[in-house]
Amino acid sequence: MPVPPATFPVAVHDQVRDSRFGWKALAVLVTVTALAYLNSLSGPFQFDDHAGPATDPATQGWAAWSQTLSHRIRPVLKASYVATHQLGGVFGHATLGHHLGGVLIHLAAVVLAWRLALVLAQSFGMAREVAGRAALGCAGLLALHPLATEAVTYISGRSVALGTLFALAAAVAQVRGHRLIALAAFIAAILSREAFIVIPALLALIEWGRGDAPGAAFSPARLRVALERTALTWAAALVAMLALLAHSRYGPLAALSAEIAQGRIWSPSLLLAIEYFAAHLFLLAPSSIDPSLQPEQLGAAHRVAGSFACAAVLMLAWRGRASRPWWLIGLGWAVATLTPMYLVPLRHDGVSERHFYPALWGVGFAFGCEAATRFSKELTAAVGCVAAIAFSAATVLRNADYASEVALWDSAARIPGAGARVVNNLGVAYLGEGRVAEALTTFQRALALDPGYTKARENRDRAAEWLRTGDPMAQPEI
């Protein structure tokens, strides 16, 4: 059974005071978050940006955007790029508009994360003040953790942040009983990024475990009610899946993903993603724009140990669902948001940090509720302040890596175990800045890591010819 309200007594006048404090604390969090991302606003276009937001015809105006609707993917995402491109025009700085738009999307997601956590925490019987601390901790993790930077600061990573914004909006609407709004937010999410087709499962999870609905939480009877309450979004998900498969652009992407999956079908991608997320959640490893991970190279013992550890954590959450339902909801949310990308290995790269952005709400909700109910207000505040300072500092430092393409890829190449692809990309970044000698040395370093890496060899020969002739367009003789 959910925690009874009597466990957290509070007087009426305290509820009013705590309500005001909650909004003030949220305002402080939003301000601190904006300051933490202030140094991201001057960053340039990065690698994938040049093939997307920097050159996409749709960014040139709403007329161009509307003309691409029938044959382009992610129209809501593209619309956001149009808006922020025009915002950049107001400032006379294209990337400033895109970065400012990314930060505003992030701040809106933080507010919705706080609201969803607050409503759910109160549904478990927590008093407003306790629920407010839980919600602030949840929103704070999403707001300030450096794992969020790739979805916010990297312009091409916006699809995940935008999809998460709509996912949180759908969840807030669902718990408030506004199912049509939840449906609209769900549609906007999958038109921002297809992986958010998992939203009906997230909404059903919340309905299954919330503490203010009839019947026992997480019971079979409540599950039936949860599925009934989310029936509209499930139906929309089925229609969306069929429409995506029939789309002229999504069909080839699905075929390519199937080819990748055939060669890596036994690769434990989800396990590796969860391990990476856990390590970086506690700042135990540095961030990278391109982590050098190979899921298929994990040994059998590693796979078995990791699988048992994940199963044990989920089992503990299930066993404690009556007294601490936030663990099952939070961990379920985190795993569900990672599953579409990593259950079946559909990408060439091992992991991308922007994919962890929506999962931050789940773990933030679990830890926030646990801290708020287990520890005193003073201890919770002290721990929260220390965590906020640490995460903010890490985010500011991580945003500094986006100051240039060289800085971004140099930060990745300096990580122990960085692969040849990362080092090669650093060399390409050096070429982009005309630093040919450094590029040549870097390409040679990439070939030392992988002598058979064709791209690095071609880039090395090009850099050598450029250095010999002084002509950036010079090509080596074949």
Wavefront OBJ file of the C-alpha trace (Angstrom):
o trace
v 0.000 0.000 0.000
v 1.170 3.574 -0.574
v 2.611 5.517 2.342
v -0.385 6.882 4.293
v -0.783 10.649 4.576
v -0.495 10.479 8.346
v 3.164 9.546 8.003
v 3.946 13.115 6.967
v 1.634 15.426 8.989
v 1.547 19.131 8.189
v -0.661 21.980 9.281
v -2.795 23.969 6.812
v -0.828 27.198 7.255
v 2.382 25.207 6.751
v 1.001 23.868 3.476
v 0.494 27.416 2.200
v 3.959 28.429 3.319
v 5.553 25.317 1.836
v 3.702 25.870 -1.443
v 5.215 29.338 -1.742
v 8.621 27.964 -0.780
v 8.354 25.309 -3.480
v 7.881 27.874 -6.243
v 10.675 30.034 -4.862
v 13.019 27.053 -4.715
v 12.102 26.154 -8.288
v 12.829 29.716 -9.394
v 16.260 29.507 -7.752
v 16.921 26.191 -9.490
v 15.931 27.600 -12.874
v 18.211 30.598 -12.317
v 21.163 28.442 -11.279
v 20.585 26.202 -14.303
v 20.533 29.169 -16.661
v 23.816 30.393 -15.177
v 25.384 26.927 -15.525
v 24.569 26.963 -19.243
v 25.562 30.580 -19.814
v 28.968 29.639 -21.223
v 27.319 27.346 -23.788
v 25.660 30.188 -25.696
v 28.756 31.229 -27.650
v 29.588 27.755 -28.946
v 29.884 27.210 -32.732
v 28.232 24.615 -34.942
v 29.762 21.207 -34.281
v 30.252 18.182 -36.557
v 26.719 16.949 -37.232
v 25.381 20.503 -37.026
v 26.950 21.288 -40.391
v 24.789 18.620 -42.040
v 21.709 19.584 -40.039
v 20.768 22.877 -38.364
v 23.492 24.840 -40.135
v 22.488 23.883 -43.682
v 19.003 22.336 -43.563
v 16.751 24.202 -46.022
v 13.912 24.055 -43.488
v 15.822 26.390 -41.169
v 15.568 29.154 -43.745
v 11.936 29.891 -42.935
v 8.481 28.533 -42.310
v 7.689 28.330 -46.020
v 10.733 26.116 -46.607
v 9.802 24.032 -43.560
v 6.238 23.477 -44.788
v 7.520 22.355 -48.194
v 9.564 19.598 -46.572
v 6.781 18.112 -44.444
v 5.873 15.348 -46.887
v 9.359 13.917 -47.268
v 11.404 14.918 -44.203
v 11.564 13.346 -40.766
v 10.985 14.878 -37.315
v 8.909 17.899 -38.385
v 8.450 19.245 -34.835
v 12.208 19.152 -34.299
v 12.716 20.927 -37.624
v 10.144 23.536 -36.605
v 12.141 24.230 -33.457
v 15.245 24.760 -35.598
v 13.334 27.229 -37.773
v 12.287 29.155 -34.667
v 15.754 29.251 -33.130
v 17.377 30.058 -36.487
v 15.129 33.094 -36.720
v 15.920 33.925 -33.106
v 19.575 33.890 -34.070
v 18.744 36.309 -36.870
v 17.371 38.743 -34.310
v 20.713 38.638 -32.470
v 22.729 38.542 -35.679
v 24.327 35.289 -34.527
v 22.855 32.001 -35.802
v 24.381 29.666 -33.245
v 23.404 31.975 -30.376
v 19.754 31.571 -31.351
v 20.055 27.790 -31.516
v 21.891 27.554 -28.196
v 19.475 29.910 -26.473
v 16.578 27.858 -27.786
v 18.186 24.675 -26.470
v 18.609 26.181 -23.007
v 14.984 27.403 -22.974
v 13.770 23.908 -23.906
v 15.877 22.522 -21.067
v 14.517 25.007 -18.540
v 10.943 24.180 -19.570
v 11.717 20.465 -19.138
v 13.091 21.175 -15.659
v 9.858 22.915 -14.638
v 7.744 20.021 -15.934
v 10.050 17.506 -14.236
v 9.508 19.323 -10.950
v 5.736 19.438 -11.450
v 5.428 15.748 -12.311
v 7.590 14.706 -9.368
v 5.613 16.944 -7.002
v 2.230 15.556 -8.040
v 3.390 11.949 -7.848
v 5.144 12.438 -4.507
v 1.992 13.961 -3.039
v -0.033 11.052 -4.421
v 2.008 8.779 -2.150
v 0.780 10.714 0.882
v 3.768 12.996 1.368
v 3.142 16.392 2.865
v 3.714 19.361 0.591
v 7.040 20.272 2.180
v 8.377 16.722 1.898
v 7.053 16.311 -1.620
v 8.564 19.687 -2.517
v 12.025 18.543 -1.452
v 11.617 15.349 -3.445
v 10.496 17.260 -6.534
v 13.323 19.773 -6.215
v 15.883 16.983 -5.992
v 14.398 15.267 -9.033
v 14.327 18.436 -11.141
v 17.768 19.436 -9.894
v 19.379 16.275 -11.201
v 17.923 16.805 -14.662
v 18.741 20.510 -14.546
v 22.374 20.419 -13.483
v 23.864 17.005 -14.231
v 26.559 17.150 -16.935
v 25.006 14.114 -18.660
v 22.331 16.545 -19.887
v 24.770 18.778 -21.756
v 24.885 16.763 -24.979
v 21.106 17.052 -25.331
v 21.172 20.778 -24.520
v 24.456 22.288 -25.709
v 25.035 20.113 -28.773
v 22.571 21.594 -31.262
v 22.150 18.301 -33.134
v 21.296 16.583 -29.849
v 18.164 18.667 -29.363
v 15.769 15.931 -30.500
v 16.211 14.113 -27.190
v 15.677 17.212 -25.033
v 12.644 18.263 -27.070
v 11.166 14.765 -26.977
v 11.733 14.631 -23.218
v 9.966 17.976 -22.808
v 6.887 16.588 -24.551
v 7.145 13.281 -22.657
v 7.081 15.142 -19.338
v 4.221 17.310 -20.588
v 2.290 14.159 -21.508
v 2.923 12.665 -18.071
v 1.855 15.830 -16.239
v -1.315 16.013 -18.341
v -2.004 12.325 -17.702
v -1.776 12.576 -13.912
v -3.976 15.692 -14.008
v -6.609 13.832 -16.005
v -6.128 15.749 -19.286
v -5.833 12.775 -21.613
v -6.289 14.670 -24.874
v -3.452 16.999 -23.926
v -1.357 13.947 -23.073
v -2.162 12.512 -26.491
v -1.160 15.744 -28.246
v 2.112 15.896 -26.305
v 2.832 12.280 -27.203
v 2.340 12.983 -30.904
v 4.624 16.008 -30.662
v 7.255 13.861 -28.925
v 7.402 11.166 -31.606
v 7.476 13.873 -34.290
v 10.552 15.188 -32.504
v 12.253 11.806 -32.036
v 10.861 8.389 -32.879
v 12.251 6.659 -29.762
v 9.590 8.421 -27.673
v 7.040 5.974 -28.995
v 7.687 4.416 -25.564
v 5.636 7.187 -23.888
v 2.424 5.074 -23.554
v 4.433 2.623 -21.448
v 5.693 5.502 -19.275
v 2.171 6.810 -18.750
v 0.875 3.332 -17.944
v 3.699 2.873 -15.425
v 2.729 6.094 -13.666
v -0.960 5.194 -13.641
v -0.098 1.724 -12.341
v 1.922 3.016 -9.396
v 0.459 6.408 -8.439
v -0.819 6.531 -4.887
v -4.091 8.450 -5.334
v -5.951 6.024 -7.623
v -8.490 3.388 -6.533
v -7.155 -0.048 -5.720
v -3.716 -1.278 -4.748
v -0.799 0.177 -6.648
v 1.059 -2.232 -8.948
v -1.737 -4.799 -8.721
v -3.187 -6.639 -11.767
v -6.468 -4.763 -11.302
v -4.664 -1.416 -11.263
v -2.704 -2.432 -14.358
v -5.949 -2.948 -16.233
v -7.111 0.493 -15.130
v -3.759 1.986 -16.184
v -4.040 0.480 -19.646
v -7.604 1.753 -19.983
v -6.571 5.263 -18.963
v -3.753 5.278 -21.501
v -5.663 3.560 -24.315
v -5.636 6.675 -26.516
v -1.865 6.918 -26.503
v -1.443 3.179 -27.123
v -3.726 3.435 -30.152
v -1.814 6.481 -31.383
v 1.460 4.600 -30.925
v 0.225 1.780 -33.154
v -0.863 4.223 -35.857
v 2.426 6.103 -35.542
v 4.468 2.936 -35.904
v 2.646 1.974 -39.094
v 2.991 5.508 -40.452
v 6.715 5.613 -39.694
v 7.348 2.327 -41.462
v 5.451 3.580 -44.522
v 7.289 6.906 -44.631
v 9.750 7.388 -47.487
v 12.564 8.318 -45.107
v 11.814 6.094 -42.121
v 11.556 2.927 -44.206
v 15.220 3.025 -45.367
v 16.330 3.970 -41.840
v 14.517 0.932 -40.457
v 16.170 -1.258 -43.098
v 19.612 0.117 -42.193
v 18.939 -0.473 -38.506
v 17.951 -4.055 -39.273
v 21.280 -4.595 -41.063
v 23.205 -3.252 -38.072
v 21.193 -5.412 -35.688
v 21.895 -8.589 -37.682
v 25.614 -8.236 -37.144
v 25.293 -7.376 -33.441
v 22.163 -9.222 -32.395
v 23.806 -10.754 -29.309
v 25.494 -7.525 -28.318
v 24.478 -6.478 -24.753
v 23.908 -2.854 -25.728
v 21.271 -2.142 -23.068
v 23.478 -3.587 -20.334
v 26.417 -1.469 -21.479
v 24.218 1.646 -21.637
v 22.970 1.082 -18.083
v 26.523 0.573 -16.811
v 27.719 3.713 -18.582
v 24.781 5.684 -17.188
v 25.410 4.483 -13.634
v 29.119 5.327 -13.748
v 28.575 8.806 -15.159
v 25.596 9.476 -12.911
v 27.972 9.576 -9.946
v 30.670 11.467 -11.906
v 32.960 8.428 -11.826
v 34.056 8.888 -15.443
v 34.549 11.844 -17.801
v 32.020 12.720 -20.497
v 32.703 12.113 -24.180
v 30.960 13.135 -27.395
v 31.823 9.684 -28.782
v 32.494 7.078 -26.068
v 34.810 4.330 -27.327
v 32.744 1.341 -26.277
v 32.255 -2.002 -27.994
v 29.320 -3.939 -26.474
v 30.128 -7.065 -28.474
v 33.529 -7.283 -26.763
v 32.085 -7.733 -23.282
v 33.050 -11.096 -21.857
v 30.554 -13.702 -20.692
v 31.399 -13.179 -17.003
v 30.848 -9.428 -17.368
v 27.501 -9.982 -19.041
v 26.302 -12.414 -16.397
v 27.449 -10.245 -13.477
v 25.942 -7.108 -14.975
v 22.646 -8.798 -15.775
v 22.348 -10.195 -12.249
v 23.137 -6.787 -10.743
v 20.459 -5.076 -12.852
v 17.942 -7.813 -12.052
v 18.722 -7.562 -8.332
v 18.143 -3.794 -8.296
v 14.819 -4.134 -10.103
v 13.806 -6.985 -7.798
v 14.530 -4.848 -4.737
v 12.451 -2.055 -6.247
v 9.599 -4.499 -6.834
v 9.790 -5.913 -3.296
v 9.698 -2.395 -1.853
v 6.859 -1.173 -4.073
v 4.412 -0.932 -1.164
v 6.495 1.326 1.088
v 8.728 3.008 -1.498
v 6.878 3.014 -4.831
v 9.096 5.772 -6.202
v 11.925 3.307 -6.807
v 9.881 1.125 -9.122
v 8.451 4.112 -10.996
v 11.785 5.903 -11.230
v 13.882 2.928 -12.292
v 11.128 1.721 -14.613
v 11.049 5.144 -16.279
v 14.842 5.149 -16.716
v 15.018 1.657 -18.209
v 11.994 2.243 -20.453
v 13.506 5.389 -21.971
v 16.781 3.578 -22.722
v 15.185 0.436 -24.122
v 14.144 1.752 -27.586
v 17.738 2.736 -28.342
v 19.679 -0.072 -26.706
v 17.635 -3.254 -26.278
v 18.431 -4.091 -29.894
v 21.710 -2.526 -31.144
v 20.463 -0.354 -33.996
v 23.359 2.109 -34.062
v 27.036 1.813 -34.969
v 28.197 3.650 -31.830
v 28.089 1.992 -28.411
v 26.317 4.782 -26.522
v 25.542 8.482 -26.888
v 25.238 10.568 -23.741
v 22.261 12.563 -25.020
v 20.169 9.377 -24.856
v 20.441 9.444 -21.056
v 18.703 12.805 -20.773
v 15.141 11.442 -20.211
v 16.435 8.748 -17.847
v 17.697 11.466 -15.496
v 14.101 12.192 -14.454
v 13.582 8.588 -13.372
v 16.659 8.276 -11.173
v 16.160 11.819 -9.899
v 12.631 10.958 -8.829
v 13.747 7.795 -7.037
v 16.650 9.444 -5.190
v 14.704 12.632 -4.510
v 11.791 10.845 -2.870
v 14.090 8.574 -0.883
v 16.148 11.453 0.482
v 13.110 13.592 1.288
v 11.368 10.827 3.269
v 14.393 9.253 4.945
v 16.507 12.239 6.010
v 15.858 15.462 7.883
v 15.203 18.700 6.056
v 18.569 20.079 7.119
v 20.528 17.039 5.974
v 18.632 16.872 2.693
v 19.329 20.559 2.075
v 23.034 20.150 2.849
v 23.448 17.129 0.576
v 21.397 18.832 -2.138
v 23.564 21.949 -2.041
v 26.783 19.936 -2.259
v 25.396 17.912 -5.184
v 24.160 21.065 -6.929
v 27.578 22.704 -6.636
v 29.362 19.590 -7.908
v 26.972 19.051 -10.816
v 26.925 22.738 -11.746
v 30.707 22.919 -11.814
v 30.885 19.761 -13.926
v 28.282 21.158 -16.325
v 30.100 24.468 -16.714
v 33.340 22.616 -17.436
v 31.612 20.300 -19.879
v 29.987 23.212 -21.703
v 33.458 24.736 -22.089
v 34.387 21.685 -24.182
v 31.868 22.870 -26.787
v 33.773 26.135 -27.312
v 35.232 24.709 -30.540
v 35.335 21.471 -32.498
v 38.949 20.968 -31.500
v 38.145 21.442 -27.815
v 35.221 19.005 -27.996
v 37.145 16.216 -29.702
v 40.320 16.858 -27.739
v 38.347 16.306 -24.527
v 37.170 12.958 -25.922
v 40.599 11.943 -27.235
v 42.261 12.619 -23.867
v 40.102 9.975 -22.149
v 42.070 6.759 -21.552
v 41.051 4.137 -24.070
v 39.821 6.611 -26.689
v 39.446 4.829 -30.009
v 40.775 5.545 -33.455
v 37.515 7.128 -34.610
v 37.649 9.735 -31.840
v 41.279 10.560 -32.587
v 40.543 10.753 -36.323
v 37.712 13.205 -35.669
v 40.090 15.335 -33.623
v 42.375 15.417 -36.661
v 39.482 16.516 -38.864
v 38.751 19.288 -36.382
v 42.396 20.417 -36.577
v 42.098 20.517 -40.376
v 38.970 22.645 -40.030
v 41.043 25.223 -38.152
v 43.922 24.997 -40.596
v 46.240 23.403 -38.014
v 47.644 20.968 -40.567
v 50.774 19.802 -38.733
v 48.749 18.934 -35.630
v 46.183 17.196 -37.818
v 48.853 15.075 -39.488
v 50.263 13.994 -36.124
v 46.765 13.177 -34.902
v 45.919 11.050 -37.938
v 49.151 9.129 -37.427
v 48.103 8.553 -33.829
v 44.733 7.206 -35.026
v 46.490 4.801 -37.399
v 48.710 3.617 -34.566
v 45.547 2.654 -32.704
v 43.984 1.010 -35.766
v 46.347 0.453 -38.735
v 43.438 -0.649 -40.899
v 41.352 2.484 -40.375
v 40.810 3.663 -43.964
v 39.403 7.097 -43.138
v 42.367 7.965 -40.940
v 44.790 6.887 -43.691
v 42.989 8.992 -46.311
v 42.923 11.991 -43.975
v 46.610 11.545 -43.150
v 47.530 11.550 -46.841
v 45.398 14.620 -47.448
v 46.986 16.464 -44.526
v 50.479 15.509 -45.732
v 49.712 16.836 -49.214
v 48.265 20.040 -47.787
v 51.343 20.523 -45.634
v 53.652 19.840 -48.621
v 51.904 22.101 -51.146
v 50.216 24.667 -48.932
v 47.005 24.032 -50.870
v 44.017 23.013 -48.661
v 42.326 21.557 -51.755
v 45.273 19.396 -52.710
v 44.613 15.695 -52.895
v 47.227 12.952 -52.679
v 48.050 11.080 -55.863
v 46.487 7.643 -56.165
l 1 2 3 4 5 6 7 8 9 10 11 12 13 14 15 16 17 18 19 20 21 22 23 24 25 26 27 28 29 30 31 32 33 34 35 36 37 38 39 40 41 42 43 44 45 46 47 48 49 50 51 52 53 54 55 56 57 58 59 60 61 62 63 64 65 66 67 68 69 70 71 72 73 74 75 76 77 78 79 80 81 82 83 84 85 86 87 88 89 90 91 92 93 94 95 96 97 98 99 100 101 102 103 104 105 106 107 108 109 110 111 112 113 114 115 116 117 118 119 120 121 122 123 124 125 126 127 128 129 130 131 132 133 134 135 136 137 138 139 140 141 142 143 144 145 146 147 148 149 150 151 152 153 154 155 156 157 158 159 160 161 162 163 164 165 166 167 168 169 170 171 172 173 174 175 176 177 178 179 180 181 182 183 184 185 186 187 188 189 190 191 192 193 194 195 196 197 198 199 200 201 202 203 204 205 206 207 208 209 210 211 212 213 214 215 216 217 218 219 220 221 222 223 224 225 226 227 228 229 230 231 232 233 234 235 236 237 238 239 240 241 242 243 244 245 246 247 248 249 250 251 252 253 254 255 256 257 258 259 260 261 262 263 264 265 266 267 268 269 270 271 272 273 274 275 276 277 278 279 280 281 282 283 284 285 286 287 288 289 290 291 292 293 294 295 296 297 298 299 300 301 302 303 304 305 306 307 308 309 310 311 312 313 314 315 316 317 318 319 320 321 322 323 324 325 326 327 328 329 330 331 332 333 334 335 336 337 338 339 340 341 342 343 344 345 346 347 348 349 350 351 352 353 354 355 356 357 358 359 360 361 362 363 364 365 366 367 368 369 370 371 372 373 374 375 376 377 378 379 380 381 382 383 384 385 386 387 388 389 390 391 392 393 394 395 396 397 398 399 400 401 402 403 404 405 406 407 408 409 410 411 412 413 414 415 416 417 418 419 420 421 422 423 424 425 426 427 428 429 430 431 432 433 434 435 436 437 438 439 440 441 442 443 444 445 446 447 448 449 450 451 452 453 454 455 456 457 458 459 460 461 462 463 464 465 466 467 468 469 470 471 472 473 474 475 476 477 478
